[in-house]
Amino acid sequence: MADGGANPVRKLEGQATLLGRTMHAIAYDEVHDEIFVPIPLPQAILAFRGGADGEEVPLRVIQGSQTQLTDPQRLAIDPVHNEIFVPIRTKVLVFPRNGNGNVAPLRVLEGPDGNLRSNALAVDPIRNLIVLHSEREVNGRPHWEFVIFERTAQGRARPLRVIGGPKSMVSDLGGPFVISPTGKIVASMNGNLGEELATQESFVGVWDIQANGDVPPEYTVGGPNGILQMVRGVTLNTKHKEIIVTDKRMNAVLTFSLPEIF
């Protein structure tokens, strides 16, 4: 219920944590009460206690030549099947949730053309699906879309569905996104104008995970010239039926009520 200029309850910081300057994602596993952070420069995945505080060492570190990790920016946790999904642009690496040290992936997804071009994904353990936000070039212009695979897909697997096109409003991704228990993709979008002009197009969109093709979002939060300026991560408070969004330009965390998606 923090509001305004509230002070943090805890801080996880310091040399012993192994946290680096560049961190673009964080994931919380509420089933096992653990926090996961990808660290790009040392090419590692760190796992901490959910209640970690101060200069606390990680519980586990996935790092080394066998991991195939290269510049990991984001990740997603599947606490039901005990797996960690890490997109590394052209591949998705899947590790055991309790993996530690120089461990090889359980499986690797490359997509039908061997080049997924994705740096963010979300897992739906209820429907056994994963959703990737993908960027590719079409007629010399960037084209963004959500690409949906079976959760256990590997190798050069074909997607089940793709959500993208002008009506879909899928655009430059703000940051990590999530899937609600009801099967809604909830993601922050910074539009097609680039980061510097994101203020004009930043919003949070909601798409059904069963959708396919150029379909519009079911709900939007923010919108053209709305309160959001440069959205980043988004997560859900399912107990209170809320969407929580971070905004880089506002330097703030914003909470919206959207019971319809729950």
C-alpha positions in Angstrom: 0.0 0.0 0.0 3.0 2.3 -0.3 2.1 5.7 -1.8 3.9 9.0 -2.5 7.5 9.4 -1.4 7.4 6.3 0.7 10.7 4.8 2.0 11.6 1.2 1.0 11.0 -1.5 3.6 14.2 -3.3 2.6 17.2 -2.8 0.3 19.2 -5.5 -1.4 22.5 -4.0 -2.2 26.3 -4.3 -1.9 29.2 -6.1 -3.3 28.3 -9.5 -1.7 25.0 -9.6 -3.6 26.9 -9.7 -7.0 24.3 -7.3 -8.4 25.6 -5.2 -11.2 24.9 -1.7 -12.5 23.0 -3.0 -15.5 19.8 -4.9 -14.5 16.8 -4.9 -16.8 14.5 -7.4 -15.1 13.5 -9.0 -11.8 11.1 -11.9 -11.2 9.5 -13.1 -8.0 8.5 -16.7 -7.4 5.7 -16.5 -4.9 5.5 -20.3 -4.6 9.1 -20.8 -3.4 9.5 -17.2 -2.1 12.6 -16.4 -4.2 13.8 -13.5 -6.3 15.6 -13.9 -9.6 17.7 -11.3 -11.4 19.6 -11.6 -14.8 22.9 -9.9 -14.8 24.1 -9.1 -18.4 27.8 -8.2 -18.1 28.9 -11.3 -16.1 26.3 -13.4 -18.0 24.6 -14.8 -14.9 21.3 -15.5 -13.3 21.1 -14.8 -9.5 18.6 -16.3 -7.1 17.9 -14.7 -3.7 15.6 -15.3 -0.7 12.3 -13.5 -1.0 13.1 -11.7 2.2 16.7 -10.9 1.3 17.9 -7.6 2.8 21.1 -5.7 2.8 24.4 -7.1 1.5 23.1 -10.7 1.2 24.7 -13.3 -0.9 22.7 -15.1 -3.6 21.2 -18.6 -2.8 22.4 -19.8 -6.3 24.2 -18.5 -9.3 23.8 -19.9 -12.9 26.9 -19.0 -14.8 29.5 -20.6 -17.0 30.3 -21.8 -20.5 27.8 -24.7 -20.5 24.9 -22.3 -19.7 25.0 -20.6 -23.2 24.1 -17.4 -21.5 25.1 -14.3 -23.5 23.9 -10.9 -22.3 20.8 -12.1 -20.5 18.5 -9.1 -20.1 15.2 -10.6 -18.9 13.7 -13.9 -17.6 10.5 -15.5 -16.6 9.9 -18.1 -13.8 7.6 -21.1 -14.0 7.2 -22.1 -10.3 4.7 -24.8 -11.2 7.1 -26.8 -13.5 10.2 -25.4 -11.7 11.8 -23.8 -14.7 13.5 -20.5 -15.6 13.1 -19.2 -19.1 15.8 -16.8 -20.4 15.5 -15.1 -23.9 18.9 -14.3 -25.4 17.7 -12.6 -28.6 18.0 -15.6 -31.0 17.1 -18.3 -28.5 15.2 -19.1 -25.4 17.2 -21.1 -22.8 15.3 -23.1 -20.2 17.0 -24.0 -16.9 15.9 -25.9 -13.8 14.6 -23.4 -11.2 17.0 -24.7 -8.6 20.0 -24.8 -11.1 23.3 -23.7 -9.7 26.7 -23.2 -11.2 27.8 -24.1 -14.7 24.6 -25.9 -15.7 23.5 -26.7 -19.3 19.9 -25.7 -20.4 17.2 -28.3 -20.1 16.1 -27.3 -23.7 16.7 -24.6 -26.2 14.0 -22.9 -28.4 15.2 -21.4 -31.7 12.0 -20.9 -33.6 11.2 -22.0 -37.2 13.9 -19.9 -38.8 16.5 -20.3 -36.1 16.3 -16.6 -35.1 13.6 -15.6 -32.7 14.7 -12.0 -32.3 13.2 -11.7 -28.9 14.4 -10.3 -25.6 11.4 -10.8 -23.4 8.8 -13.5 -22.7 6.2 -14.6 -20.2 5.1 -18.1 -19.2 1.6 -19.4 -18.7 1.9 -22.7 -16.7 -1.9 -23.0 -16.6 -2.3 -23.4 -20.4 1.3 -24.7 -21.0 2.2 -21.7 -23.2 5.0 -19.2 -23.5 4.6 -15.8 -25.2 7.6 -14.0 -26.7 7.7 -10.4 -27.7 9.4 -10.4 -31.1 10.9 -7.7 -33.3 11.7 -8.1 -37.0 12.0 -5.9 -40.1 9.2 -5.7 -42.6 9.7 -3.6 -45.7 12.6 -1.8 -44.1 10.6 -0.9 -41.0 10.5 -2.5 -37.5 7.5 -4.8 -36.9 6.6 -6.1 -33.4 4.4 -9.0 -32.4 3.6 -11.5 -29.7 4.6 -15.1 -30.7 3.0 -17.9 -28.8 4.6 -21.4 -28.4 3.8 -24.5 -26.4 5.6 -24.3 -23.1 7.8 -27.3 -23.9 8.7 -26.2 -27.4 12.3 -26.6 -28.4 14.5 -26.5 -31.4 13.1 -25.0 -34.6 9.5 -25.3 -33.4 6.7 -23.4 -35.1 4.5 -21.0 -33.1 0.9 -21.8 -32.4 -0.3 -18.2 -32.9 1.0 -14.7 -33.6 -0.6 -11.4 -32.5 0.6 -8.4 -34.5 -0.3 -5.7 -37.0 -1.6 -2.1 -36.9 -4.9 -2.9 -35.1 -3.1 -5.0 -32.5 -1.1 -1.9 -31.3 1.8 -4.2 -30.4 4.8 -2.0 -30.5 8.2 -1.4 -28.9 8.1 -3.2 -25.6 8.7 -1.1 -22.4 10.0 -4.0 -20.3 9.1 -7.4 -18.8 5.5 -8.4 -19.2 3.2 -11.0 -17.5 0.2 -13.3 -18.1 -2.8 -13.2 -15.8 -4.3 -16.4 -14.4 -7.2 -15.8 -16.7 -4.9 -15.9 -19.8 -4.5 -12.2 -20.5 -1.1 -10.9 -21.8 -0.4 -7.7 -19.9 2.4 -5.6 -21.4 3.8 -2.1 -21.5 4.2 -0.5 -24.9 6.2 2.6 -25.9 4.7 2.9 -29.4 6.4 3.2 -32.7 8.1 6.6 -32.2 11.2 5.5 -30.3 12.1 6.1 -26.6 12.6 9.9 -26.8 9.0 10.4 -28.1 7.5 7.6 -26.0 5.4 10.1 -24.0 3.0 10.4 -26.9 2.3 6.7 -27.2 3.1 4.9 -23.9 0.3 2.6 -22.6 -0.3 -0.8 -21.0 -2.3 -3.2 -23.2 -4.2 -6.4 -22.5 -4.5 -9.1 -25.1 -6.1 -12.6 -24.9 -3.5 -15.3 -25.1 -5.9 -17.3 -27.4 -6.0 -14.4 -29.9 -4.4 -14.7 -33.3 -3.6 -12.2 -36.1 -4.1 -8.4 -36.2 -6.5 -8.1 -33.2 -6.8 -5.0 -31.0 -6.1 -5.2 -27.3 -9.1 -5.9 -25.1 -8.1 -3.1 -22.7 -5.6 -0.3 -22.6 -4.3 1.8 -19.7 -2.8 5.2 -20.4 -3.0 5.7 -24.2 -2.0 8.7 -26.4 -0.8 11.7 -24.2 -2.1 9.9 -21.1 -0.5 9.8 -17.7 2.1 7.3 -18.6 5.3 8.7 -20.2 7.9 5.9 -20.6 6.6 2.7 -19.3 8.9 -0.1 -18.3 7.9 -3.2 -16.3 4.4 -4.4 -15.4 3.2 -6.9 -12.9 -0.1 -8.0 -11.3 -1.6 -7.9 -7.8 -4.1 -10.7 -8.3 -5.5 -10.4 -4.7 -6.6 -6.8 -5.2 -7.1 -7.1 -9.0 -4.6 -4.4 -9.8 -1.9 -3.7 -12.4 1.4 -2.2 -11.2 3.5 -0.3 -13.7 6.9 1.4 -13.5 7.5 4.5 -15.5 11.1 5.6 -16.2 10.5 9.2 -17.1 8.1 9.7 -14.1 10.5 7.8 -11.9 7.5 6.3 -10.3 5.5 3.1 -9.6 1.8 3.4 -10.6 -1.1 1.1 -9.5 -4.3 0.8 -11.5 -7.5 -1.1 -10.8 -8.6 -3.3 -13.6 -10.8 -6.1 -12.1 -12.1 -7.1 -15.6 -8.9 -9.0 -16.5 -9.0 -11.1 -13.3 
